Structures are given as structure tokens and as C-alpha cells.
Amino acid sequence: MISWFRRLMPREDRFFDLFAQHSRTVVAAAEALNQLLAGSEIEHHCETIVRLENEADEITREVLLAIRKSFITPFDRGDIKDLIQSMDDAIDMMQKTVKTIRLFQQNSFDPRMQEMGGAIVRAAHLIAEAIPLLERIGSNAPRLTAIAEEVTRVEGHSDDLHDQGLKDLFSRYGTSNTMAYIIGSEIYGELEKVVDRFEDVANEISGIVIENV
């Protein structure tokens, strides 16, 4: 009965525009991070990620304000809040990675760090594909589920890259250059957390699908 009533009421569809804006911002930040890890214009890409993180924060605030103002929302208010905040956590983690890179003045990155950059871009694009599909959850449920599963696979592959990267670091620096090992392991850890945050987004999407189909 409630779901029938909700379908009759006008909805605040601006949420989907804001979700899409945020996902595009996250994709742009992921691509900048990937270019940074390739050793290309490092400071320029650092500045880009910081700027995009600020833009994403503003979009998140708009979503949270819209939740309070909207009489009818496209799905549960708590799910909307959790989804946008999980998306924002992903770009926040990218900014934290930038802070570490700047702090330790890193200008070259291990091949597996670069591969993790590619995984981050892949996860970001998958989430950006999923977000517009939420506007018609019922008909798009199979694809949304497949995307969530693919993000999980990307996260698993990223874990493997992280573990192998730490092994390589220890082989090179474990007994000869402790600081290089610490810095490298910190960057690996933060890159892994970026991908973990994308898995959190995928889990939020899966939960929304389950609740609304």
C-alpha cells in the first residue's frame, strides 16, 4: 500500500542529478589519481584531486539538504544519505592519498601502485554506470547486481596487488631502507582503502536494490 501511494506522489528527482554529478566528480578524481601514479604532472593532478574533493563535498551537502526539504524521496532517506556519503568517502580517501604523497614528496610509484590506480578508475566508472540505473531500479536490477559483483571482483584484485606490492617493498627495502618501506606501505594501504570505499558504495547499491525490488 505504501509503495503504491509513493508511486502516485510527485518525487524529488533532483537526487539523481546530484548523484550523477557526484559520480562524475569521483571518476575525474580517479582518473587524475591514475595519471598521478603514472608519474605524470604529479602536483597538477594533486591539485585537481583536492579541487574535485571540495566539489564533491558541496554536492554531498546539497543532497543532505534535499533530504530534509523533500516530502517524497525516490527511495528511503537513510539509503540516500548512506549512498552519497559512501561515494564521498571514496573521493575523501583519494585526497588523503594525495596528502601522503605530498607529505613525503613522492614522484615515482611502483608498478603495482599504478595497477591499483587502474583498478580505482575501473571501480569509479562502474559506480558511475550504476548511479543513473537507480532511477528505474526494478527494470535495472539485474545490471545493478552485476555491477556490484564486478566492483567486488575489482576490490579482490586490488587486495592481491596490495599484498604483492608489500612483499616487493619488503624485498627491496625491508632491511636496508626502513623509511622507504614505511612510505610505500602507507601509499599502498591508502590505495587499497580507496577501492574498499568503492566496494562500500556497491554494497549500498545492492541494499537499495534488495529493498526496492
Contacts in CASP RR format, 6 or more apart in sequence:
PFRMAT RR
TARGET T0000
AUTHOR 0000-0000-0000
METHOD contacts of the structure
MODEL  1
MISWFRRLMPREDRFFDLFAQHSRTVVAAAEALNQLLAGSEIEHHCETIV
RLENEADEITREVLLAIRKSFITPFDRGDIKDLIQSMDDAIDMMQKTVKT
IRLFQQNSFDPRMQEMGGAIVRAAHLIAEAIPLLERIGSNAPRLTAIAEE
VTRVEGHSDDLHDQGLKDLFSRYGTSNTMAYIIGSEIYGELEKVVDRFED
VANEISGIVIENV
6 72 0 8 1.000
9 71 0 8 1.000
9 72 0 8 1.000
10 72 0 8 1.000
11 72 0 8 1.000
11 73 0 8 1.000
11 74 0 8 1.000
12 66 0 8 1.000
12 70 0 8 1.000
12 71 0 8 1.000
12 72 0 8 1.000
12 73 0 8 1.000
12 74 0 8 1.000
13 74 0 8 1.000
13 135 0 8 1.000
14 66 0 8 1.000
15 63 0 8 1.000
15 66 0 8 1.000
15 70 0 8 1.000
15 73 0 8 1.000
15 74 0 8 1.000
15 80 0 8 1.000
16 74 0 8 1.000
16 131 0 8 1.000
16 132 0 8 1.000
16 134 0 8 1.000
16 135 0 8 1.000
18 59 0 8 1.000
18 62 0 8 1.000
18 63 0 8 1.000
18 66 0 8 1.000
18 84 0 8 1.000
19 63 0 8 1.000
19 83 0 8 1.000
19 84 0 8 1.000
19 87 0 8 1.000
19 131 0 8 1.000
19 132 0 8 1.000
19 134 0 8 1.000
20 128 0 8 1.000
20 131 0 8 1.000
20 132 0 8 1.000
21 59 0 8 1.000
22 56 0 8 1.000
22 59 0 8 1.000
22 60 0 8 1.000
22 63 0 8 1.000
22 84 0 8 1.000
22 87 0 8 1.000
22 88 0 8 1.000
22 131 0 8 1.000
23 87 0 8 1.000
23 124 0 8 1.000
23 127 0 8 1.000
23 128 0 8 1.000
23 131 0 8 1.000
24 128 0 8 1.000
25 52 0 8 1.000
25 55 0 8 1.000
25 56 0 8 1.000
25 59 0 8 1.000
25 91 0 8 1.000
26 52 0 8 1.000
26 56 0 8 1.000
26 87 0 8 1.000
26 90 0 8 1.000
26 91 0 8 1.000
26 124 0 8 1.000
26 127 0 8 1.000
26 128 0 8 1.000
27 121 0 8 1.000
27 124 0 8 1.000
27 125 0 8 1.000
27 128 0 8 1.000
28 48 0 8 1.000
28 52 0 8 1.000
29 48 0 8 1.000
29 49 0 8 1.000
29 52 0 8 1.000
29 53 0 8 1.000
29 56 0 8 1.000
29 91 0 8 1.000
29 94 0 8 1.000
29 124 0 8 1.000
30 94 0 8 1.000
30 117 0 8 1.000
30 120 0 8 1.000
30 121 0 8 1.000
30 123 0 8 1.000
30 124 0 8 1.000
30 125 0 8 1.000
31 121 0 8 1.000
31 124 0 8 1.000
32 45 0 8 1.000
32 48 0 8 1.000
32 49 0 8 1.000
32 52 0 8 1.000
33 45 0 8 1.000
33 49 0 8 1.000
33 94 0 8 1.000
33 97 0 8 1.000
33 98 0 8 1.000
33 117 0 8 1.000
33 120 0 8 1.000
33 121 0 8 1.000
33 194 0 8 1.000
34 114 0 8 1.000
34 117 0 8 1.000
34 118 0 8 1.000
34 120 0 8 1.000
34 121 0 8 1.000
35 41 0 8 1.000
35 45 0 8 1.000
36 42 0 8 1.000
36 45 0 8 1.000
36 46 0 8 1.000
36 49 0 8 1.000
36 98 0 8 1.000
36 101 0 8 1.000
37 109 0 8 1.000
37 113 0 8 1.000
37 114 0 8 1.000
37 116 0 8 1.000
37 117 0 8 1.000
38 109 0 8 1.000
38 114 0 8 1.000
39 107 0 8 1.000
39 108 0 8 1.000
39 109 0 8 1.000
42 101 0 8 1.000
42 106 0 8 1.000
42 107 0 8 1.000
46 98 0 8 1.000
46 101 0 8 1.000
46 102 0 8 1.000
49 91 0 8 1.000
49 94 0 8 1.000
49 95 0 8 1.000
49 98 0 8 1.000
50 95 0 8 1.000
50 98 0 8 1.000
52 91 0 8 1.000
53 91 0 8 1.000
53 92 0 8 1.000
53 94 0 8 1.000
53 95 0 8 1.000
56 87 0 8 1.000
56 88 0 8 1.000
56 91 0 8 1.000
57 88 0 8 1.000
59 84 0 8 1.000
60 84 0 8 1.000
60 85 0 8 1.000
60 87 0 8 1.000
60 88 0 8 1.000
63 80 0 8 1.000
63 81 0 8 1.000
63 84 0 8 1.000
64 81 0 8 1.000
64 84 0 8 1.000
67 73 0 8 1.000
67 77 0 8 1.000
67 78 0 8 1.000
67 80 0 8 1.000
67 81 0 8 1.000
73 80 0 8 1.000
74 80 0 8 1.000
74 134 0 8 1.000
74 135 0 8 1.000
75 134 0 8 1.000
75 137 0 8 1.000
75 208 0 8 1.000
75 211 0 8 1.000
75 212 0 8 1.000
76 208 0 8 1.000
76 211 0 8 1.000
79 204 0 8 1.000
79 207 0 8 1.000
79 208 0 8 1.000
79 211 0 8 1.000
82 204 0 8 1.000
83 201 0 8 1.000
83 204 0 8 1.000
83 205 0 8 1.000
83 208 0 8 1.000
86 197 0 8 1.000
86 200 0 8 1.000
86 201 0 8 1.000
86 203 0 8 1.000
86 204 0 8 1.000
87 127 0 8 1.000
87 201 0 8 1.000
89 197 0 8 1.000
89 200 0 8 1.000
90 124 0 8 1.000
90 127 0 8 1.000
90 194 0 8 1.000
90 197 0 8 1.000
90 198 0 8 1.000
90 200 0 8 1.000
90 201 0 8 1.000
92 197 0 8 1.000
93 190 0 8 1.000
93 193 0 8 1.000
93 194 0 8 1.000
93 197 0 8 1.000
94 120 0 8 1.000
94 194 0 8 1.000
96 190 0 8 1.000
96 193 0 8 1.000
97 187 0 8 1.000
97 190 0 8 1.000
97 191 0 8 1.000
97 194 0 8 1.000
100 106 0 8 1.000
100 183 0 8 1.000
100 186 0 8 1.000
100 187 0 8 1.000
100 190 0 8 1.000
101 187 0 8 1.000
104 183 0 8 1.000
104 186 0 8 1.000
106 183 0 8 1.000
106 187 0 8 1.000
109 187 0 8 1.000
110 165 0 8 1.000
110 168 0 8 1.000
110 169 0 8 1.000
110 184 0 8 1.000
112 161 0 8 1.000
112 162 0 8 1.000
112 164 0 8 1.000
112 165 0 8 1.000
112 168 0 8 1.000
112 188 0 8 1.000
113 165 0 8 1.000
113 187 0 8 1.000
113 188 0 8 1.000
113 191 0 8 1.000
115 161 0 8 1.000
116 158 0 8 1.000
116 161 0 8 1.000
116 162 0 8 1.000
116 188 0 8 1.000
116 191 0 8 1.000
116 192 0 8 1.000
116 195 0 8 1.000
117 191 0 8 1.000
119 154 0 8 1.000
119 155 0 8 1.000
119 157 0 8 1.000
119 158 0 8 1.000
119 161 0 8 1.000
119 195 0 8 1.000
120 158 0 8 1.000
120 191 0 8 1.000
120 194 0 8 1.000
120 195 0 8 1.000
120 198 0 8 1.000
122 154 0 8 1.000
123 151 0 8 1.000
123 154 0 8 1.000
123 155 0 8 1.000
123 195 0 8 1.000
123 198 0 8 1.000
123 199 0 8 1.000
124 198 0 8 1.000
126 147 0 8 1.000
126 150 0 8 1.000
126 151 0 8 1.000
126 154 0 8 1.000
126 198 0 8 1.000
126 202 0 8 1.000
127 147 0 8 1.000
127 151 0 8 1.000
127 198 0 8 1.000
127 201 0 8 1.000
127 202 0 8 1.000
127 205 0 8 1.000
129 147 0 8 1.000
130 143 0 8 1.000
130 144 0 8 1.000
130 147 0 8 1.000
130 148 0 8 1.000
130 202 0 8 1.000
130 205 0 8 1.000
133 140 0 8 1.000
133 143 0 8 1.000
133 144 0 8 1.000
133 147 0 8 1.000
134 140 0 8 1.000
134 144 0 8 1.000
134 205 0 8 1.000
134 208 0 8 1.000
137 144 0 8 1.000
137 208 0 8 1.000
137 209 0 8 1.000
137 212 0 8 1.000
137 213 0 8 1.000
138 209 0 8 1.000
138 212 0 8 1.000
138 213 0 8 1.000
141 209 0 8 1.000
141 213 0 8 1.000
144 205 0 8 1.000
144 206 0 8 1.000
144 209 0 8 1.000
145 206 0 8 1.000
145 209 0 8 1.000
147 202 0 8 1.000
147 205 0 8 1.000
148 202 0 8 1.000
148 203 0 8 1.000
148 205 0 8 1.000
148 206 0 8 1.000
148 209 0 8 1.000
151 198 0 8 1.000
151 199 0 8 1.000
151 201 0 8 1.000
151 202 0 8 1.000
152 199 0 8 1.000
152 202 0 8 1.000
154 195 0 8 1.000
154 198 0 8 1.000
155 195 0 8 1.000
155 196 0 8 1.000
155 198 0 8 1.000
155 199 0 8 1.000
158 191 0 8 1.000
158 192 0 8 1.000
158 195 0 8 1.000
159 192 0 8 1.000
159 195 0 8 1.000
162 188 0 8 1.000
162 189 0 8 1.000
162 191 0 8 1.000
162 192 0 8 1.000
165 188 0 8 1.000
166 185 0 8 1.000
166 188 0 8 1.000
169 180 0 8 1.000
169 181 0 8 1.000
169 184 0 8 1.000
169 185 0 8 1.000
169 188 0 8 1.000
170 181 0 8 1.000
172 180 0 8 1.000
172 181 0 8 1.000
173 180 0 8 1.000
173 181 0 8 1.000
174 181 0 8 1.000
END
